[in-house]
């Protein structure tokens, strides 16, 4: 009776190579295992088709699945070998990626990138930003107010159509709340880390701000093709990878794709409400990594005088006697 042996991926790859009968031809040595991998996946799908058709009558289904998965694993190992890759390393990196994307609510460390600094150089842990209608008559505009102070000029969409980009500062607030990072918000609040010239230049400087603005524009273009992320629970991996590559040299590279996803989705949840109400308050909570919206108070309507109903003339009553 054969005794089961526990294998790691590296050992399996080495042992699988010993059974390789694919010719060492530079044109065939890589394409054959790739075609074999596709073929085995097709066979697995065919078995599942039989199961859907025959149900419990297809008694061999579990064993057939196991066999096809084994064949797929062999071809995966063979492809890795042909491309001089370590299957054990591939499995490890893939698991790390899956954890970073779908590992639940785990947070990366540190929570804040400015711990231990003076208040003047820290992003406020809790603050509120108010968005109000601007006064521009040419196109819809918005003003940003913090602590009763208007920041910068009125913002418009800078577009031919009303696409709500004038409210895009809420995206930066989402990055600040959920990632503890936003060079644009630091500049807006005058909270740059000037005690360290290199940090001020690299992490809080112009290039970092441009990158953040670029991310906001990139995500907005993506969102415009996906119903402004209404009802969206997951972003595409390609989008998250692009963002990660853009911030590769910055401190925020410590944040996981899952954290970026949450920051973007929370930002858009508030953005949609801002656009609907055309104004409102945004509460930023870095402690709990949360962004919330408060709708503007409804203006009290003045009672309008009735129009079209003539007033009754006053009459002088005379005493009759």
Phi and psi in degrees as a GROMACS rama.xvg file:
@    title "Ramachandran Plot"
@    xaxis  label "Phi"
@    yaxis  label "Psi"
@TYPE xy
-76.6532  132.884  UNK-2
-88.5896  131.09  UNK-3
-66.6635  135.545  UNK-4
-114.742  131.485  UNK-5
-78.854  129.356  UNK-6
-118.99  143.885  UNK-7
-96.8833  171.899  UNK-8
-64.986  -35.906  UNK-9
-66.0661  -43.467  UNK-10
-64.5624  -42.5609  UNK-11
-59.8734  -42.8234  UNK-12
-62.7537  -40.8728  UNK-13
-65.0238  -45.2989  UNK-14
-68.7295  -37.086  UNK-15
-65.3228  -34.1461  UNK-16
-62.0064  -31.5955  UNK-17
-67.2226  -20.3351  UNK-18
-100.039  7.56799  UNK-19
-72.609  124.491  UNK-20
-118.648  16.1575  UNK-21
-75.93  130.161  UNK-22
-61.5999  144.547  UNK-23
-82.2355  63.6086  UNK-24
-110.282  131.298  UNK-25
-63.2663  -22.6011  UNK-26
-87.2887  -25.266  UNK-27
-105.512  -26.4054  UNK-28
-61.5416  -26.4086  UNK-29
-103.125  -35.5078  UNK-30
-73.2226  -31.9706  UNK-31
-62.935  -48.8406  UNK-32
-65.2419  -30.4708  UNK-33
-66.8784  -43.8577  UNK-34
-66.0583  -37.015  UNK-35
-63.8202  -39.2619  UNK-36
-62.5138  -45.3685  UNK-37
-62.7055  -39.8228  UNK-38
-64.3095  -41.735  UNK-39
-67.5365  -37.3314  UNK-40
-63.3193  -39.0056  UNK-41
-62.741  -39.6457  UNK-42
-64.6922  -39.358  UNK-43
-62.5596  -41.7926  UNK-44
-64.8287  -36.4203  UNK-45
-64.0102  -39.3811  UNK-46
-64.1715  -38.364  UNK-47
-68.8209  -34.1457  UNK-48
-60.573  -42.6722  UNK-49
-63.1727  -37.8667  UNK-50
-65.4054  -41.6988  UNK-51
-63.5005  -35.4711  UNK-52
-76.4996  -45.3278  UNK-53
-99.7834  -16.6272  UNK-54
62.7646  -135.991  UNK-55
-65.2705  -15.7445  UNK-56
-67.3148  -21.2766  UNK-57
-87.0822  72.9785  UNK-58
-66.048  -24.3989  UNK-59
-86.7327  4.87665  UNK-60
-55.2998  -51.1902  UNK-61
-58.0625  -43.1346  UNK-62
-69.6518  -34.2566  UNK-63
-66.4118  -40.0872  UNK-64
-61.2565  -45.1079  UNK-65
-60.0561  -43.235  UNK-66
-64.7126  -44.0011  UNK-67
-67.2926  -38.6655  UNK-68
-62.5054  -37.0988  UNK-69
-63.5998  -42.9015  UNK-70
-64.3713  -39.6572  UNK-71
-62.434  -42.4211  UNK-72
-61.4693  -39.8827  UNK-73
-61.7133  -45.9267  UNK-74
-67.3609  -35.9209  UNK-75
-60.1461  -46.12  UNK-76
-63.069  -39.2506  UNK-77
-67.4298  -41.9314  UNK-78
-62.0716  -42.5004  UNK-79
-59.8694  -43.5705  UNK-80
-62.6673  -45.4236  UNK-81
-64.2314  -25.2652  UNK-82
-102.215  14.7308  UNK-83
56.6418  42.7044  UNK-84
-111.969  151.625  UNK-85
-95.5428  113.767  UNK-86
-61.2055  -35.4594  UNK-87
-63.2542  -42.3186  UNK-88
-66.165  -40.3557  UNK-89
-60.5061  -46.2598  UNK-90
-62.9396  -41.5752  UNK-91
-63.1795  -48.5814  UNK-92
-65.5088  -37.7109  UNK-93
-65.0867  -39.8409  UNK-94
-65.4784  -38.8103  UNK-95
-63.8168  -40.9382  UNK-96
-63.6717  -43.6853  UNK-97
-62.7508  -39.8808  UNK-98
-64.5956  -41.4989  UNK-99
-67.7303  -28.1309  UNK-100
-89.9477  -41.9727  UNK-101
-127.545  25.7608  UNK-102
-85.5503  22.0186  UNK-103
83.2323  -145.736  UNK-104
-96.5924  13.4411  UNK-105
-59.3301  138.059  UNK-106
-109.529  143.847  UNK-107
-77.7366  159.678  UNK-108
-108.141  150.216  UNK-109
-81.529  163.923  UNK-110
-68.807  -39.0486  UNK-111
-123.318  144.139  UNK-112
-90.7655  -1.89897  UNK-113
-125.622  26.0284  UNK-114
-58.7939  143.759  UNK-115
83.71  -6.21706  UNK-116
-89.0004  168.77  UNK-117
-69.7062  159.475  UNK-118
-57.6112  -32.4597  UNK-119
-66.5424  -16.2536  UNK-120
-116.949  9.60025  UNK-121
-105.577  144.535  UNK-122
-65.0955  132.856  UNK-123
-56.9494  136.586  UNK-124
-72.5011  -29.5958  UNK-125
-142.342  127.613  UNK-126
-159.329  168.036  UNK-127
-126.449  138.032  UNK-128
-121.479  131.698  UNK-129
-107.446  133.403  UNK-130
-109.013  124.333  UNK-131
-125.693  158.016  UNK-132
-63.1951  137.631  UNK-133
-81.8727  178.861  UNK-134
-107.77  5.92892  UNK-135
-63.6578  133.86  UNK-136
-95.5577  -9.50917  UNK-137
-82.2211  -39.3654  UNK-138
-157.134  160.288  UNK-139
-56.8789  137.158  UNK-140
-141.403  166.651  UNK-141
-141.51  148.612  UNK-142
-112.434  143.68  UNK-143
-107.31  125.818  UNK-144
-125.128  129.263  UNK-145
-130.794  125.895  UNK-146
52.6043  46.5793  UNK-147
63.3644  16.9381  UNK-148
-117.792  130.018  UNK-149
-79.146  128.755  UNK-150
-103.397  121.833  UNK-151
68.1138  -172.573  UNK-152
-83.004  167.156  UNK-153
-63.113  143.13  UNK-154
-104.517  136.123  UNK-155
-114.883  177.259  UNK-156
-73.4851  -18.6273  UNK-157
52.8923  41.8044  UNK-158
-148.179  161.349  UNK-159
-70.9185  -30.6722  UNK-160
-111.05  155.33  UNK-161
-76.35  98.0624  UNK-162
-111.706  9.36434  UNK-163
75.6765  10.2755  UNK-164
-69.4619  -15.0848  UNK-165
-62.0728  -20.6424  UNK-166
-93.1345  13.0678  UNK-167
-67.587  -12.7434  UNK-168
-59.8845  -22.4848  UNK-169
-65.4274  -26.489  UNK-170
-65.3915  -42.2626  UNK-171
-64.0839  -36.9808  UNK-172
-66.2755  -34.0593  UNK-173
-65.7974  -40.3971  UNK-174
-63.5538  -41.4871  UNK-175
-62.9595  -46.4336  UNK-176
-67.8132  -48.7225  UNK-177
-90.0108  -23.2298  UNK-178
-112.798  -13.3555  UNK-179
67.3516  26.2314  UNK-180
-144.592  130.696  UNK-181
-176.494  93.6388  UNK-182
-56.9405  -33.7777  UNK-183
-65.8923  -44.2231  UNK-184
-66.0022  -37.7648  UNK-185
-58.9556  -44.5508  UNK-186
-65.3053  -42.4556  UNK-187
-59.5241  -40.3524  UNK-188
-93.5378  -0.667047  UNK-189
56.7385  51.5021  UNK-190
-119.043  32.8679  UNK-191
-69.3615  150.178  UNK-192
-89.3206  76.9225  UNK-193
-77.5225  -10.6708  UNK-194
-65.9132  -24.5684  UNK-195
-120.135  110.078  UNK-196
-60.0308  -37.8889  UNK-197
-69.8191  -42.5434  UNK-198
-63.0411  -42.6164  UNK-199
-60.6157  -39.7082  UNK-200
-75.3492  -47.5429  UNK-201
-84.987  -50.3642  UNK-202
-84.2748  -32.8027  UNK-203
-114.305  0.910142  UNK-204
-83.1408  -170.63  UNK-205
-60.3789  -41.3503  UNK-206
-64.3262  -43.5364  UNK-207
-62.9208  -38.564  UNK-208
-65.5616  -41.7353  UNK-209
-63.4993  -40.5865  UNK-210
-61.3831  -43.5328  UNK-211
-64.2011  -42.1771  UNK-212
-63.0144  -37.202  UNK-213
-63.7275  -40.1145  UNK-214
-63.6547  -43.3243  UNK-215
-60.3029  -42.6568  UNK-216
-68.1745  -40.8431  UNK-217
-61.3772  -46.7836  UNK-218
-66.7385  -36.7138  UNK-219
-64.0167  -39.6482  UNK-220
-64.2605  -40.714  UNK-221
-64.6148  -45.1212  UNK-222
-65.0873  -34.9099  UNK-223
-63.1094  -22.3788  UNK-224
-95.334  -0.878188  UNK-225
-132.168  48.2265  UNK-226
54.6646  37.2834  UNK-227
55.0533  31.1265  UNK-228
63.8755  17.9406  UNK-229
-66.3044  120.632  UNK-230
77.8567  0.274462  UNK-231
-79.9891  131.278  UNK-232
-106.313  -25.4938  UNK-233
-136.378  138.857  UNK-234
-93.0222  161.043  UNK-235
-68.5921  145.152  UNK-236
-63.0983  -34.7326  UNK-237
-64.1486  -38.6324  UNK-238
-64.435  -46.5116  UNK-239
-65.4757  -36.8288  UNK-240
-65.6236  -40.7864  UNK-241
-61.6921  -44.3796  UNK-242
-61.9259  -44.284  UNK-243
-61.8168  -36.8087  UNK-244
-70.6392  -31.7984  UNK-245
-68.1416  -31.2297  UNK-246
-105.74  18.296  UNK-247
-55.0278  -31.7921  UNK-248
-97.4751  3.56716  UNK-249
-104.675  161.469  UNK-250
-60.4077  -29.9279  UNK-251
-69.4221  -8.08603  UNK-252
-61.9305  -15.7189  UNK-253
-71.528  -17.7533  UNK-254
-78.012  143.363  UNK-255
-81.8517  161.031  UNK-256
-56.2709  -35.7346  UNK-257
-63.2956  -38.2069  UNK-258
-69.6636  -38.4127  UNK-259
-63.0998  -42.3963  UNK-260
-60.0623  -44.6546  UNK-261
-65.044  -41.7408  UNK-262
-60.5493  -42.1659  UNK-263
-69.204  -45.4842  UNK-264
-67.403  -38.498  UNK-265
-67.5548  -40.4815  UNK-266
-60.1064  -42.0198  UNK-267
-73.5323  -30.08  UNK-268
-61.4423  -41.4494  UNK-269
-74.8979  -38.5976  UNK-270
-58.3132  -42.2103  UNK-271
-63.3236  -36.9035  UNK-272
-71.0998  -39.1154  UNK-273
-60.4883  -43.6403  UNK-274
-66.1633  -38.0231  UNK-275
-64.6006  -44.6  UNK-276
-90.1608  -13.4929  UNK-277
63.8417  13.0284  UNK-278
-176.14  174.315  UNK-279
145.468  174.409  UNK-280
-107.27  140.469  UNK-281
-115.793  120.636  UNK-282
-96.5159  123.245  UNK-283
-108.303  121.324  UNK-284
-126.45  98.8634  UNK-285
-73.5276  -28.6756  UNK-286
-61.329  -42.486  UNK-287
-106.056  6.63979  UNK-288
50.7401  61.1224  UNK-289
-140.649  144.334  UNK-290
-128.136  125.053  UNK-291
-131.322  157.535  UNK-292
-115.096  140.429  UNK-293
-123.64  118.76  UNK-294
-68.392  150.042  UNK-295
-66.7408  147.088  UNK-296
-65.8288  139.905  UNK-297
-71.1237  131.034  UNK-298
-68.5423  137.945  UNK-299
-71.8346  131.77  UNK-300
-83.3664  134.031  UNK-301
-76.9782  141.336  UNK-302
-71.2401  124.235  UNK-303
-90.3172  141.613  UNK-304
-65.6143  146.15  UNK-305
-66.7512  137.788  UNK-306
-114.251  138.001  UNK-307
93.9442  -3.887  UNK-308
-107.625  113.398  UNK-309
-65.9893  144.269  UNK-310
-73.6825  144.921  UNK-311
-75.5711  130.949  UNK-312
-69.463  143.273  UNK-313
-72.2214  140.852  UNK-314
-117.589  147.939  UNK-315
-99.2559  120.859  UNK-316
-86.5197  132.711  UNK-317
-108.51  140.829  UNK-318
-73.249  128.927  UNK-319
-99.936  125.793  UNK-320
